[in-house]
Amino acid sequence: MIHLRSANLSHLSMTFILFGPFMSAVIAALLSRWRRVTAVCGLLAAIILWLLLRAEPAITQDKTLFGAVLVLSPGARALLLFLYAGLALLFGLALLFPQGGKLVPATLAAYGFLALALLARPSLFGAFFLAAGLALLAVAIQDDRAGLVQGGMRYLAMAALALPFLLAAGWLLDTQPPGAAELVGRVALWAGLILLAAFPFHVWATTIIRELSPLVWLLLFGLAQLVVTVFVFGLLPDGVNGEMVRLVEFTAVLTLLVALLLLLTAVTLPRLISGLLLADMAVVALLLVFDPATGGQTAVTVQTARFFSLLVLGIGLLLWSRFGSGALTAAAESGAQPRSQGIARRAPFTTIGLLLGCLSLAGLPLTSGFAGRWQVIQLLLRGEGAILALLLLATMGAGVMALLRALPYWLTPAAESPPQPVEARWLQISWAIGLLLALYLAWQPPTWLAVLNP
């Protein structure tokens, strides 16, 4: 009787894990008029899904959906735990900083498909679910912004462009025709370059940084890109054709050069963050040419570090907008009254949090981004990638220089300026605790990397 009850509970848990995001998305869509209520709905759904996954570590019963077998492997379970924990943080921030009415339901539905992509066998079904999830994220990007369509449309175009490559790679991997290994590698690499925003497929990334909320950045670049990375590395064979290696390296170099140009000419925070993010994306694209085991593990390290970097950076930017603009210099101020001048004096802890997020995204020491970036540099130096390693270090240095150029402006108080808001004491205390925790995690990278292997 006890065994039967346990089996029934596992069956119900597996059913809700698979279909709970879609049911929650419908409920959130019905409540979309009330933004905070919608955020609470998404938060509760993410917490319940995380708790079910945590409480049922030994679910072995497979499910079948439209002919696809859904297998909850230990690796997929660990990744889903991380994704739902990340979504809980995201929806918690949406509760504090209300977003559009479509963000929560579209995100839940999209991540429902992304979860199916991680579980589906054969790979052809996984490719279809992945493309469906990415397409739904375009709705979350667009949200209620009637006048801003570039980011959502470019992201949707990217998903549509990658779909044939994903389906072809999945079909070849399932059917295994003669010479399939090399062909799968070629097709999967093309899909990876498109989805990971390597040059020239990077245009959607810079548009999203410029137009949309930091919470959308966290959603796309912090979580969705992690799923894409794991899925693409799962398609890659053990050896990659030398011609494709040169192609990947060439596109990664061009992406790093674009990032370097953005960083050297940055006069606003969105441009600076775009450069840092493109450099991080180029790093993940470079890892496609390494052995899937080594490259995939390092890519997951880089992606999880990116999530934590964007989390700190996003909170900093959401609070920063209350005290100043996104200008790095006086020439970049749009209004008659400079809002960012002297902001480091009015909001010192918010400024430190913003700087920490940027430096972590750049991969500097004493930040959470350093562990992954250092692993990549070591891999490049072991091979013939010394020039790539130097270019990567140059982008890191350019990001630091852009921040150093902005510091004098942020520290100099504006002359004869009207009273402006300052940080509350409770906010300073919260930032102090958060920054100390971030420094501890930077010193102990296994602590936060272990979240993928609970």
FENFEN-V292669 format. One record per residue. PSI is psi in radians with two decimals (NA if undefined). Layout:
BEGIN
[[PSI] [PSI]]
END
This chain:
BEGIN
[[-0.75] [-0.73] [-0.71] [-0.72] [-0.74] [-0.71] [-0.71] [-0.72] [-0.73] [-0.67] [-0.78] [-0.69] [-0.79] [-0.68] [-0.77] [-0.61] [-0.67] [-0.73] [-0.12] [-0.74] [-0.63] [-0.71] [-0.71] [-0.61] [-0.68] [-0.78] [-0.77] [-0.64] [-0.65] [-0.43] [0.26] [-0.27] [-0.50] [1.78] [-0.80] [-0.63] [-0.69] [-0.73] [-0.69] [-0.71] [-0.81] [-0.69] [-0.81] [-0.72] [-0.78] [-0.71] [-0.76] [-0.77] [-0.71] [-0.75] [-0.68] [-0.75] [-0.67] [-0.62] [-0.29] [1.23] [-0.23] [0.63] [2.04] [-0.13] [2.09] [2.71] [2.73] [2.28] [1.98] [0.65] [-0.15] [2.35] [2.20] [2.00] [2.13] [1.50] [2.85] [-0.69] [-0.75] [-0.67] [-0.76] [-0.73] [-0.70] [-0.63] [-0.76] [-0.74] [-0.78] [-0.55] [-0.72] [-0.71] [-0.64] [-0.74] [-0.73] [-0.82] [-0.54] [-0.71] [-0.61] [-0.45] [-0.66] [-0.60] [1.49] [2.40] [-2.92] [2.89] [-0.34] [-0.18] [-0.89] [-0.91] [-0.71] [-0.65] [-0.77] [-0.79] [-0.73] [-0.77] [-0.34] [-0.77] [-0.68] [-0.63] [-0.72] [-0.62] [-0.62] [-0.42] [-0.34] [2.41] [2.30] [3.07] [-0.44] [-0.72] [-0.68] [-0.70] [-0.71] [-0.79] [-0.67] [-0.81] [-0.67] [-0.72] [-0.74] [-0.66] [-0.68] [-0.50] [-0.42] [-0.56] [-0.72] [-0.63] [-0.83] [-0.77] [-2.27] [0.45] [1.57] [-0.55] [-0.17] [1.75] [-0.17] [-0.82] [-0.88] [-0.74] [-0.69] [-0.66] [-0.71] [-0.71] [-0.67] [-0.78] [-0.71] [-0.67] [-0.62] [-0.33] [-0.86] [-0.68] [-0.71] [-0.79] [-0.71] [-0.75] [-0.73] [-0.73] [-0.77] [-0.68] [-0.56] [-0.70] [-0.48] [1.04] [2.95] [2.35] [0.37] [-0.56] [-0.85] [-0.69] [-0.70] [-0.73] [-0.76] [-0.87] [-0.74] [-0.64] [-0.70] [-0.75] [-0.72] [-0.73] [-0.66] [-0.86] [-0.50] [0.16] [0.68] [2.75] [2.38] [0.38] [0.35] [-0.10] [-0.55] [-0.54] [-0.81] [-0.61] [-0.73] [-0.70] [-0.69] [-0.61] [-0.53] [2.98] [2.62] [-0.44] [-0.58] [-0.64] [-0.79] [-0.68] [-0.80] [-0.96] [-0.41] [-0.66] [-0.91] [-0.71] [-0.50] [-0.76] [-0.78] [-0.78] [-0.85] [-0.72] [-0.81] [-0.76] [-0.48] [-0.39] [-0.42] [2.42] [3.11] [-0.64] [2.44] [2.37] [2.43] [-0.61] [-0.71] [-0.54] [-0.79] [-0.65] [-0.79] [-0.78] [-0.68] [-0.82] [-0.63] [-0.70] [-0.77] [-0.69] [-0.73] [-0.64] [-0.70] [-0.77] [-0.73] [-0.71] [-0.75] [-0.71] [-0.66] [-0.44] [0.22] [2.20] [-0.07] [2.76] [-0.75] [-0.68] [-0.70] [-0.81] [-0.63] [-0.76] [-0.77] [-0.71] [-0.70] [-0.67] [-0.71] [-0.66] [-0.65] [-0.62] [-0.81] [-0.69] [-0.68] [-0.59] [-0.21] [-0.43] [-0.13] [2.99] [2.31] [-0.59] [-0.89] [-0.87] [-0.70] [-0.75] [-0.74] [-0.68] [-0.69] [-0.67] [-0.79] [-0.73] [-0.73] [-0.65] [-0.65] [-0.69] [-0.85] [-0.62] [-0.81] [-0.51] [-0.87] [-0.77] [-0.71] [-0.77] [-0.74] [-0.74] [-0.69] [-0.65] [-0.60] [-0.67] [-0.33] [-0.38] [-0.45] [-3.09] [-3.01] [0.39] [2.46] [-0.34] [2.92] [-0.58] [-0.38] [-0.09] [2.32] [-0.52] [3.06] [-0.58] [2.04] [2.09] [-0.51] [-0.25] [2.18] [0.22] [-0.51] [-0.38] [-0.61] [-0.59] [1.21] [-0.72] [-0.63] [-0.69] [-0.74] [-0.72] [-0.73] [-0.77] [-0.73] [-0.72] [-0.75] [-0.78] [-0.62] [-0.70] [-0.55] [-0.31] [0.50] [2.77] [2.76] [0.33] [2.86] [-0.39] [-0.16] [-0.67] [-0.89] [-0.74] [-0.68] [-0.66] [-0.71] [-0.78] [-0.71] [-0.74] [-0.70] [-0.70] [-0.46] [-0.52] [-2.38] [0.63] [0.58] [-0.69] [-0.71] [-0.70] [-0.72] [-0.70] [-0.67] [-0.74] [-0.59] [-0.69] [-0.65] [-0.77] [-0.66] [-0.65] [-0.73] [-0.73] [-0.66] [-0.70] [-0.67] [-0.59] [-0.56] [-0.44] [-0.80] [-0.66] [-0.69] [-0.43] [-0.30] [2.07] [2.52] [2.43] [2.29] [0.75] [2.56] [2.84] [2.35] [2.73] [2.60] [2.91] [2.41] [2.73] [-0.70] [-0.58] [-0.68] [-0.72] [-0.74] [-0.77] [-0.72] [-0.77] [-0.79] [-0.70] [-0.67] [-0.70] [-0.72] [-0.71] [-0.67] [-0.77] [-0.56] [-0.63] [-0.44] [1.21] [-0.58] [-0.42] [-0.80] [-0.40] [-0.46] [-0.18] [-0.39] [-0.20] [1.13] [NA]]
END
